[in-house]
Amino acid sequence: MGPARVIVVEDNAALRDFVSAALQGLDIDLLVCAGVADAMQALASGQGAGLVLTDLMLHRESGLALVEQLTSHADLHKVARVAVFSASVDPLMRQRLAELGVRHILPKPISAVDLQTFVLAALGDSPLEAAPDAASVAPAFDDSGASAEAQSIARYFADDAELHAAFKASCILQFRDDVLAGDAACEAGDVHGLRRLGHSLGTVLDTLGYGAIAALAHRLDGQAAAGELVAACETWRSLRTGLVALCTQLPGATG
């Protein structure tokens, strides 16, 4: 019998890289998918999985839709355990997940060590407590200087500066696409697109230790969720400035 199969569903490319790097040393068969369709295709072979861990806010189909499919057809998909991770889970969503039998909610951002610990415990069928919301374990640092970055390396990357640097480079490349996506969403009046962008960027920027810019992303998420398009676009312009500045940190970058 081979290693247990773990399927992670995350639509942010930089976070997929982080998950892959965090879990690469474990004796598991890891598959990181960009969306629900990819995950369902992987399960179509009937091989199943020991664990499916999915983000809730995805680009096309939601993570909740995936959870509903997996839990309503458990025999068909042969998934031993389903868990979610998200930057925030409101009471209604928490209740819905509980109704579906999901007991394990991981906060975003999450450290590499905590992610490894959870996966190993889940595959071992250990009793696990639901993790607290991300808001209750928010980083204590709130600037983008060297001190905050050092704290990020210690907190989320197990003091692995190379892993942090690789993640940062991946994020900065993604920020260029994020800038274009945010501009397009504001121009189109797409509050859902702005919310998804703010939600994703909040996690990424918190993980990097850029708390001040992350706060703008969280504000964008909240304003877009409330349908406040004008305020959301104003916040986006401030967030955009911060992202463009970060994009100049790659060698040879021009912004």
C-alpha positions as CSV (number, residue, x, y, z in Angstrom):
1,M,0.0,0.0,0.0
2,G,1.5,3.4,-1.1
3,P,1.5,6.7,0.7
4,A,-1.8,8.3,1.6
5,R,-3.2,10.6,-1.0
6,V,-3.8,14.3,0.0
7,I,-5.6,16.7,-2.3
8,V,-5.3,20.4,-1.6
9,V,-7.6,22.8,-3.5
10,E,-6.3,26.4,-3.7
11,D,-6.7,28.9,-6.6
12,N,-3.8,31.2,-5.6
13,A,-0.7,30.1,-7.4
14,A,1.7,31.5,-4.7
15,L,-0.2,29.7,-1.9
16,R,-0.2,26.5,-3.9
17,D,3.6,26.8,-4.0
18,F,3.6,27.3,-0.3
19,V,1.5,24.3,0.4
20,S,3.7,22.1,-1.9
21,A,6.9,23.3,-0.2
22,A,5.5,22.9,3.3
23,L,4.3,19.3,2.7
24,Q,7.0,18.0,0.3
25,G,8.9,16.2,3.0
26,L,6.0,14.2,4.2
27,D,5.4,10.6,3.2
28,I,2.2,11.4,1.2
29,D,0.9,11.4,-2.3
30,L,0.3,15.2,-2.6
31,L,-1.9,16.7,-5.4
32,V,-2.4,20.4,-5.4
33,C,-5.4,21.6,-7.5
34,A,-6.3,25.0,-8.8
35,G,-10.1,24.5,-8.5
36,V,-13.0,22.2,-8.0
37,A,-13.0,20.7,-11.5
38,D,-9.4,19.6,-11.2
39,A,-10.1,18.0,-7.8
40,M,-13.1,16.2,-9.1
41,Q,-11.2,15.0,-12.1
42,A,-8.5,13.6,-9.9
43,L,-11.1,11.7,-7.9
44,A,-12.9,10.4,-10.9
45,S,-10.4,7.5,-11.2
46,G,-11.9,6.0,-8.0
47,Q,-8.5,6.2,-6.2
48,G,-10.0,8.4,-3.5
49,A,-8.0,10.3,-0.9
50,G,-7.1,10.2,2.7
51,L,-7.7,13.9,3.0
52,V,-9.2,16.7,0.9
53,L,-8.3,20.2,2.1
54,T,-10.0,23.0,0.3
55,D,-10.2,26.8,0.4
56,L,-13.7,28.1,0.4
57,M,-13.4,31.2,-1.8
58,L,-12.3,29.9,-5.2
59,H,-12.4,31.5,-8.6
60,R,-15.1,29.5,-10.3
61,E,-17.0,26.9,-8.2
62,S,-16.8,27.5,-4.5
63,G,-15.0,25.2,-2.0
64,L,-18.4,24.7,-0.4
65,A,-19.7,23.2,-3.6
66,L,-16.8,20.7,-3.5
67,V,-17.5,19.9,0.1
68,E,-21.2,19.3,-0.7
69,Q,-20.3,16.9,-3.5
70,L,-17.8,15.0,-1.5
71,T,-19.9,14.6,1.6
72,S,-23.1,13.8,-0.3
73,H,-21.4,11.1,-2.3
74,A,-18.9,9.8,0.1
75,D,-19.0,6.2,-1.1
76,L,-18.5,7.3,-4.7
77,H,-15.6,9.6,-4.1
78,K,-13.9,7.6,-1.3
79,V,-12.6,10.5,0.7
80,A,-11.7,9.6,4.3
81,R,-11.7,13.2,5.6
82,V,-12.7,16.6,4.3
83,A,-11.4,19.8,5.8
84,V,-11.4,23.5,4.8
85,F,-9.1,26.4,5.3
86,S,-10.1,30.0,5.0
87,A,-9.2,33.5,6.2
88,S,-12.6,33.8,7.8
89,V,-15.6,31.6,8.3
90,D,-18.8,33.3,9.4
91,P,-21.3,31.6,11.8
92,L,-23.7,30.6,9.0
93,M,-20.9,29.0,7.0
94,R,-19.6,27.3,10.1
95,Q,-23.1,25.9,10.7
96,R,-23.4,24.7,7.1
97,L,-20.0,22.9,7.3
98,A,-21.0,21.3,10.5
99,E,-24.2,20.0,8.9
100,L,-22.0,18.5,6.2
101,G,-19.9,16.8,8.7
102,V,-16.8,19.0,8.4
103,R,-15.2,19.4,11.8
104,H,-11.8,20.8,10.8
105,I,-11.3,24.4,9.8
106,L,-7.8,25.7,9.4
107,P,-7.1,29.5,9.5
108,K,-5.3,31.3,6.7
109,P,-2.5,32.2,6.9
110,I,-1.2,29.0,8.5
111,S,2.4,28.1,9.3
112,A,4.2,25.4,7.5
113,V,4.6,23.5,10.7
114,D,0.9,23.7,11.6
115,L,-0.1,22.6,8.2
116,Q,2.2,19.6,8.4
117,T,1.0,18.7,11.9
118,F,-2.7,18.9,10.8
119,V,-2.1,16.7,7.7
120,L,-0.3,14.0,9.6
121,A,-2.9,14.0,12.4
122,A,-5.8,13.9,9.9
123,L,-4.3,10.9,8.1
124,G,-3.7,9.2,11.4
125,D,-7.4,9.6,12.1
126,S,-6.6,11.5,15.3
127,P,-9.2,13.6,17.1
128,L,-8.8,17.2,16.0
129,E,-10.2,20.4,17.3
130,A,-11.5,23.0,14.9
131,A,-8.8,25.7,14.5
132,P,-9.6,29.3,15.5
133,D,-10.5,31.9,12.9
134,A,-7.6,33.7,11.4
135,A,-8.6,36.9,13.1
136,S,-7.9,35.5,16.5
137,V,-4.4,34.4,15.6
138,A,-3.4,37.5,13.5
139,P,0.3,38.4,13.3
140,A,1.5,40.7,16.0
141,F,3.6,42.6,13.4
142,D,2.1,45.4,11.3
143,D,4.9,46.8,9.1
144,S,6.8,45.7,6.0
145,G,10.3,46.3,7.4
146,A,13.1,43.8,8.1
147,S,11.8,43.1,11.6
148,A,8.3,42.1,10.4
149,E,9.8,39.9,7.6
150,A,12.0,38.2,10.2
151,Q,9.0,37.5,12.3
152,S,7.1,36.1,9.3
153,I,10.0,33.7,8.6
154,A,9.9,32.5,12.2
155,R,6.1,32.2,12.4
156,Y,5.1,30.8,9.1
157,F,8.2,29.3,7.5
158,A,9.9,27.5,10.5
159,D,12.9,29.8,10.3
160,D,13.5,28.8,6.7
161,A,14.6,32.0,5.0
162,E,15.1,30.3,1.6
163,L,11.5,29.0,1.7
164,H,10.3,32.5,2.6
165,A,12.4,34.0,-0.3
166,A,11.0,31.5,-2.8
167,F,7.4,32.2,-1.6
168,K,8.0,36.0,-1.8
169,A,9.3,35.8,-5.4
170,S,6.3,33.7,-6.4
171,C,4.0,36.2,-4.8
172,I,5.6,39.2,-6.4
173,L,5.2,37.6,-9.8
174,Q,1.5,37.0,-9.0
175,F,1.1,40.6,-7.8
176,R,1.6,41.8,-11.4
177,D,-1.5,39.8,-12.5
178,D,-3.4,40.9,-9.4
179,V,-2.9,44.6,-10.3
180,L,-4.4,44.0,-13.7
181,A,-7.2,41.9,-12.2
182,G,-8.0,44.6,-9.7
183,D,-8.0,47.4,-12.3
184,A,-10.3,45.4,-14.5
185,A,-12.7,44.6,-11.6
186,C,-13.0,48.2,-10.7
187,E,-13.6,49.2,-14.3
188,A,-16.3,46.6,-14.6
189,G,-17.9,47.2,-11.2
190,D,-17.2,43.6,-10.3
191,V,-17.5,43.5,-6.5
192,H,-17.2,39.7,-6.4
193,G,-13.9,39.9,-8.2
194,L,-12.7,42.6,-5.9
195,R,-13.7,40.5,-2.8
196,R,-12.0,37.4,-4.1
197,L,-8.8,39.5,-4.8
198,G,-8.9,41.1,-1.4
199,H,-9.5,37.8,0.4
200,S,-6.6,36.1,-1.4
201,L,-4.2,39.0,-1.1
202,G,-4.9,39.4,2.6
203,T,-3.7,35.9,3.3
204,V,-0.6,36.2,1.1
205,L,0.4,39.6,2.5
206,D,-0.1,38.4,6.1
207,T,2.0,35.4,5.4
208,L,4.8,37.6,4.1
209,G,4.6,39.8,7.1
210,Y,3.4,42.9,5.3
211,G,0.7,43.7,7.8
212,A,0.0,47.3,6.8
213,I,-0.7,46.4,3.2
214,A,-2.6,43.3,4.3
215,A,-4.9,45.5,6.3
216,L,-5.9,47.2,3.0
217,A,-6.6,43.8,1.4
218,H,-8.8,42.8,4.3
219,R,-10.6,46.2,4.1
220,L,-11.2,45.6,0.4
221,D,-12.6,42.1,1.2
222,G,-15.0,43.6,3.7
223,Q,-16.2,46.5,1.5
224,A,-16.7,44.3,-1.5
225,A,-18.6,41.8,0.5
226,A,-20.9,44.6,1.6
227,G,-21.4,45.7,-2.0
228,E,-19.6,49.1,-1.4
229,L,-18.2,49.4,-4.8
230,V,-17.0,53.1,-4.6
231,A,-15.3,52.5,-1.2
232,A,-13.8,49.2,-2.4
233,C,-12.3,50.8,-5.5
234,E,-10.8,53.6,-3.4
235,T,-9.2,51.0,-1.2
236,W,-8.0,49.1,-4.2
237,R,-6.1,52.1,-5.4
238,S,-4.2,52.3,-2.1
239,L,-3.6,48.6,-2.2
240,R,-2.5,48.8,-5.8
241,T,0.2,51.3,-4.9
242,G,1.6,49.0,-2.3
243,L,1.6,46.0,-4.6
244,V,3.4,48.0,-7.4
245,A,6.0,49.0,-4.8
246,L,6.5,45.3,-3.9
247,C,6.8,44.3,-7.5
248,T,10.0,46.4,-7.7
249,Q,11.7,44.1,-5.1
250,L,12.6,41.4,-7.6
251,P,16.0,41.7,-9.3
252,G,15.7,43.4,-12.6
253,A,12.1,44.5,-11.9
254,T,10.9,47.8,-13.1
255,G,7.5,47.8,-11.4
